[in-house]
Amino acid sequence: MASINIARKSCIFYRMSRPSRPRPSRPFLVFGRPTSSVERKMAKFIVTPSASFIDETISVCVYGVHKFPNVTIRAFVEEMGRTFEAYAHFIPDVNGAVKVDSHPSIGGSFKGIMPMGLFTHMQPSTGQKAGTRLVKKDVTTPLLFHLTAYKGFLSTDDFNSSNIESLTQSVLGKTTVERWYMGKDVDRIEVRSGNIRGTLFKPKGKGPFPGIIDLFGASGGVTEFRSSLFATHGFASLALAYFAYEDLITDIKQVDMVYFEEAVDWMLNNQFVMDSGIGVIGVSAGAQIVVKLSIICGPKIKACVCINGSPFYTEGGTGNLYKGKQSANYIMK
């Protein structure tokens, strides 16, 4: 993408209050299903809303289970062939209802009252590779979470039992919930400008918007889910690739900090980005890079978020190459 001409405006990123986020209006639900979904005669799921952003709290209720003293609710999701799940045990109230946001779980993946516990306590399903992570690859589509209510208190062993017929007969009701990263009022733009490679997410319109550069770690490529959610909140966010992507270098040790300087200037020179400074966020190896980048770029960086990275300079770590030389001098200034 060709660079966009500079239109300098006087704004202060770090003093702005959090931008109001575009709310999914009812037309947004053309992506999904109505607020309530009934797929079994015995039990009725009501999930509000059934189409929401990934960081929104939703309400999950099951009605019509008064005949069953014990109920298990399971959440299941599959992404790129990887499966994750959580489950909880509930005792229905006198009206034959289970309300996850107010009824305590007495067993399963979590205990106590946790309105979003079925989502926040997900673990890789049995048989998945150790360390498997739930990462949304295509942010233009939602994660589909399948919720199922079962009679009795079931466990992971029951869900993975070879007795499929018995598990099926235990089903009281089920529904599907959509969880989105990217709002309908967000633009997704692939970036190939100079040396810069990545994906830019921004709210529709001219802006200017507060800018963010978003880095992940040693897996390489470009990871978009966080930047797409930032844009849904009103930011212009560049999911920046820096190795193992298209024509970029393949060895993370060869990454030169000059590349990230170029990315900072590219962001600030775009007319839809506030020109008073941007924020940077990084995870793992990306966290080390954004800390060093903040030192190099000075006032161009107004906020730095370091996640799971070293809180101090590490010789030999990621981002030690600057202008073709291995040196800590720029860190020690």
C-alpha positions, -999 to 999 in steps of 0.1 A, spaced: 0 0 0 14 34 -10 22 57 18 -4 83 26 5 120 26 10 137 59 -17 159 72 -3 171 105 -28 178 133 -23 187 169 -36 159 192 -24 142 223 -27 104 224 -20 97 260 -44 122 274 -74 110 254 -101 90 271 -107 56 258 -126 60 225 -162 49 225 -165 17 207 -189 11 179 -217 -11 192 -231 -39 172 -265 -26 161 -292 -51 153 -281 -53 116 -248 -67 130 -268 -98 139 -271 -107 102 -237 -123 110 -253 -146 136 -286 -158 151 -314 -143 170 -308 -135 207 -324 -168 218 -320 -202 202 -341 -233 209 -329 -266 195 -344 -291 219 -378 -296 233 -368 -301 269 -345 -272 275 -343 -236 262 -311 -217 259 -312 -179 260 -279 -162 253 -279 -124 253 -265 -114 229 -258 -144 208 -235 -123 185 -210 -101 205 -175 -89 206 -149 -113 221 -143 -90 251 -180 -84 259 -197 -101 288 -228 -121 278 -256 -137 297 -261 -175 294 -293 -190 308 -310 -224 304 -347 -229 312 -370 -259 314 -346 -282 334 -368 -284 365 -370 -322 361 -333 -326 365 -316 -319 399 -281 -318 383 -271 -301 350 -238 -298 332 -232 -270 307 -204 -274 283 -188 -248 260 -168 -260 230 -150 -242 201 -129 -253 172 -104 -231 153 -81 -243 126 -86 -279 137 -78 -271 173 -105 -277 199 -110 -262 233 -137 -267 260 -149 -259 295 -178 -273 315 -195 -265 348 -220 -283 371 -251 -265 382 -281 -271 404 -312 -256 388 -333 -231 409 -369 -237 419 -381 -224 386 -361 -250 367 -335 -225 354 -297 -222 354 -284 -187 351 -246 -188 347 -242 -151 356 -257 -156 390 -257 -193 399 -226 -209 413 -208 -237 396 -202 -265 421 -177 -284 399 -161 -288 365 -137 -263 350 -144 -237 377 -163 -232 409 -183 -203 422 -202 -176 404 -183 -167 372 -205 -152 345 -179 -158 318 -163 -189 333 -174 -212 304 -153 -190 281 -124 -178 303 -116 -213 317 -114 -231 284 -86 -257 280 -74 -277 250 -95 -307 245 -81 -342 253 -56 -353 227 -45 -318 217 -8 -309 216 6 -295 249 7 -257 248 -20 -254 221 -34 -219 221 -67 -205 209 -57 -180 182 -82 -166 157 -67 -166 123 -94 -151 101 -108 -121 120 -134 -114 94 -154 -144 107 -165 -151 143 -154 -178 167 -184 -202 171 -189 -214 206 -212 -244 209 -231 -246 243 -247 -278 253 -267 -286 285 -266 -322 298 -286 -340 325 -264 -351 354 -229 -341 364 -206 -351 335 -168 -348 332 -142 -347 305 -141 -385 304 -178 -386 296 -174 -361 268 -146 -382 253 -163 -415 259 -167 -440 231 -204 -444 242 -217 -416 219 -253 -428 222 -253 -424 260 -238 -389 257 -264 -379 231 -293 -391 252 -280 -369 280 -284 -337 259 -311 -314 271 -305 -285 248 -279 -266 228 -271 -234 210 -243 -216 192 -228 -182 202 -208 -159 179 -179 -140 193 -163 -114 170 -130 -95 170 -136 -72 140 -166 -49 140 -186 -41 109 -173 -5 109 -137 -15 107 -114 -15 76 -88 -42 71 -59 -31 49 -29 -52 39 2 -31 41 32 -34 18 49 0 19 87 4 17 100 -24 39 68 -25 60 46 -56 59 15 -63 80 -22 -55 83 -37 -23 93 -71 -21 110 -88 12 115 -123 25 120 -141 36 88 -136 73 82 -109 99 79 -100 101 116 -75 110 129 -74 80 153 -50 72 181 -24 48 166 -9 15 178 18 -8 165 10 -44 176 38 -71 178 37 -107 187 66 -131 194 88 -157 179 62 -175 159 67 -151 130 41 -141 104 14 -116 112 -12 -121 140 -43 -99 135 -69 -106 163 -57 -80 187 -53 -52 162 -88 -59 148 -102 -56 183 -83 -24 189 -99 -9 158 -133 -20 170 -125 1 201 -117 31 179 -79 28 173 -58 26 141 -37 -5 148 -9 -20 127 -4 -57 131 32 -56 122 50 -86 108 88 -86 112 101 -120 101 89 -152 85 63 -134 64 63 -128 26 96 -113 16 108 -105 51 138 -122 67 133 -157 82 156 -155 112 144 -135 141 180 -128 152 186 -108 120 158 -83 128 171 -48 128 154 -21 149 156 3 120 126 -17 105 105 -7 135 116 29 133 103 29 98 70 15 109 66 42 136 73 69 110 49 53 86 21 53 111 27 89 121 28 101 85 -6 87 77 -33 114 79 -58 91 97 -34 86 126 -29 113 153 5 128 147 14 135 184 27 100 190 15 64 190 13 34 214 32 2 210 23 -33 224 43 -65 223 42 -100 236 73 -122 244 100 -113 218 77 -85 206 77 -71 242 114 -68 242 113 -50 209 87 -24 219 107 -15 251 138 -9 230 117 9 203 104 33 230 140 42 239 150 47 203 120 67 192 116 89 223 86 112 222 72 94 191 61 66 215 35 78 240 26 45 256 44 11 258 28 -22 269 51 -51 275 35 -85 279 55 -115 291 87 -99 281 119 -91 300 116 -60 322 153 -51 316 178 -51 288 190 -86 279 222 -89 258 217 -113 230 179 -109 231 156 -99 203 161 -65 188 199 -61 196 207 -54 160 206 -17 152 217 -2 119 235 -34 110 255 -36 142 252 -57 174 253 -30 200 237 -20 233 248 16 230 214 28 220 199 12 251 225 27 274 221 63 263 
